[in-house]
Amino acid sequence: MQAIRVHQFGGVDVLSLDQVPLPEPGPGEARVRLEAAGVNYIDIYHRTGQYKGALPLTLGQEGAGVVEAVGPNVTEVKPGDRVAYASQQGSYAECQVVSSWRLVPIPTAVTTQQAAAVMLQGTTAHYLCFSTYPLRPGDTALVHAAAGGVGLLLVQIAKRCGARVLGTVSTEEKAQLAREAGADEVILYTQTDFETEVKRLTGGKGVSVVYDSVGKTTFDKSLNCLRPRGYMVLFGQSSGAVPPLDPQVLNAKGALFLTRPTLGFYTADRQELLSRTNDLFAWMASGELKVRIDRTFSLAQAAEAHRYMEGRQSKGKVLLIP
Ligand SMILES: NC(=O)c1ccc[n+]([C@@H]2O[C@H](COP(=O)([O-])OP(=O)(O)OC[C@H]3O[C@@H](n4cnc5c(N)ncnc54)[C@H](OP(=O)(O)O)[C@@H]3O)[C@@H](O)[C@H]2O)c1
């Protein structure tokens, strides 16, 4: 079968379309024939070596398709089932062997591509709004990169929780998409100082929570946007890693909370995983949650897909179609 692997860390030119043996499922595993693999920003960290995996590394953390074979002791799925998953390395491929507890059956009302599009970014938006800082009516949330893959879902789910949502984006086109997703206010942080704007929009009070996936270029000002005892939720580093921080800063800026959450700790077992995906699929089926599939690329075009995302062009989900 074909798979996109990296043999050394680097730019998009290290992405190699390789012929590799078809993997066989072991105990508690199933082989999925992939119909779509999600492209996520984390794949760029894996490609560049910001997050170091063992080489050669098959990229990709998310996919959806049909179960083709199961190993011993698999109870969750059977051959022929349509399933989706995230958080297992190696989905930029025609097939992947996946731990069966991670495989979520796709309801008939949801397409395979839509399912591939929400398994990672949708479950992330879900845990950020319901678990990391559970949003309530009366809260104001600042969401950076509000027209991104996570961003568009996070805005919709935060609104669903009753929060007022301020979003930041880099272009007018993205601003329009963030507004359509429900953002109450959108700030073009490439043109306007977002800290000043957030203070103005909150009457100087600051926001309850900042969901910051941009990192290096936004972190310091994000802290300044928080109300006393507000939550700084740093969940990514699209612009680069945040330097070390003196905890006294959190004291000086208003007894702030700082957390650096990761999806794996919020989908720790099958029950927690299904509790999140059941919500997402139900909202998608009823039309309450819109999943924007922005672009699809073939497996062989993985470099183009990475260039598109790294170049800040993506607006919603990017998929590879094997
Ligand atoms: N911790 C977790 O559990 C978890 C899970 C999923 C994703 N994440 C993180 O969440 C972030 C978003 O992931 P995603 O897959 O949905 O990607 P994405 O938001 O669709 O793409 C990244 C966006 O970041 C913004 N950005 C700002 N400065 C940038 C820069 N210097 N270079 C590139 N992009 C820049 C861009 O939006 P603008 O053009 O509007 O600025 C860009 O479109 C990533 O940092 C990812 O690692 C974390």
The ligand as a Gaussian input file, in Angstrom:
#p B3LYP/6-31G(d) Opt

LIG

0 1
 N       -3.669000      20.481000      22.275000
 C       -4.555000      19.862000      21.520000
 O       -5.252000      18.953000      22.001000
 C       -4.714000      20.271000      20.103000
 C       -5.578000      19.587000      19.246000
 C       -5.768000      20.059000      17.955000
 C       -5.074000      21.167000      17.503000
 N       -4.193000      21.787000      18.350000
 C       -3.465000      22.979000      17.918000
 O       -4.415000      23.947000      17.511000
 C       -3.852000      24.751000      16.482000
 C       -4.812000      24.774000      15.335000
 O       -4.767000      23.529000      14.665000
 P       -5.533000      23.332000      13.308000
 O       -5.121000      22.004000      12.816000
 O       -6.969000      23.651000      13.483000
 O       -4.842000      24.452000      12.375000
 P       -5.482000      25.803000      11.842000
 O       -5.977000      26.627000      12.987000
 O       -6.454000      25.485000      10.771000
 O       -4.220000      26.498000      11.179000
 C       -3.364000      27.282000      11.928000
 C       -3.795000      28.760000      11.941000
 O       -2.999000      29.449000      12.891000
 C       -2.939000      30.795000      12.533000
 N       -1.552000      31.294000      12.628000
 C       -1.156000      32.374000      13.341000
 N        0.141000      32.591000      13.201000
 C        0.605000      31.640000      12.363000
 C        1.891000      31.378000      11.824000
 N        2.953000      32.124000      12.123000
 N        2.021000      30.326000      10.985000
 C        0.969000      29.566000      10.692000
 N       -0.287000      29.763000      11.169000
 C       -0.464000      30.820000      11.999000
 C       -3.462000      30.928000      11.108000
 O       -4.753000      31.529000      11.182000
 P       -4.823000      33.125000      10.854000
 O       -4.347000      33.244000       9.446000
 O       -6.235000      33.498000      11.026000
 O       -3.903000      33.772000      11.841000
 C       -3.558000      29.492000      10.639000
 O       -4.551000      29.318000       9.666000
 C       -2.474000      24.182000      16.185000
 O       -1.536000      24.937000      16.915000
 C       -2.557000      22.773000      16.725000
 O       -1.321000      22.258000      17.084000
 C       -4.005000      21.347000      19.611000

